[in-house]
Amino acid sequence: MKSTTKWVKNHQSVVDNGRTHGVVIDLPEGKNGDNLGATALELCVMALSGCIGTIFTVVAKKMRVEYTDLEVELDAEKPDDASTVTAVKAEVRVKTDASEEKVGKILDRTMEMCPVGKLYEQANVPIDVKLVLL
């Protein structure tokens, strides 16, 4: 994996993954940025949400479970006296005819496999995940 960051102006940069995909990173106006993109820390939280959603789809497909809607909502705690995220609460909402037990197994396996979640785990940032069936 590779990434390059190119400064644009003020606090704005474009970061890419070396595969033609780029994302604008900036600071909010309240921190002298232009608010043209997420902060790097926000991207870390977004990466966890995206990883949970992506790995869930992989596991559900392997377990032959179909669903018609999937949403992952994260609430990352960053106290004012902390320099980074200290805890995460996640709610995974799934619309499916599958049993809660089966979908729960998919979510458990998802959290075991999610590489971004592993980074949070290694950083001792707890992730509390709740399943909601729609």
Buried (B, 14 or more C-beta within 10 A) or exposed (E): EEEEEEEBEEBBBBBBEEEEEBBEBBBEEEEEBBBBBBBBBBBBBBBBBBBBBBBBBEBBEEEEBEBEEBEBEBEBEBEEEEEEBBBBBBBBBBEBEBEEEBBBBBBEBBBEBBEBBEBBEEEEBEBEBEBEBE
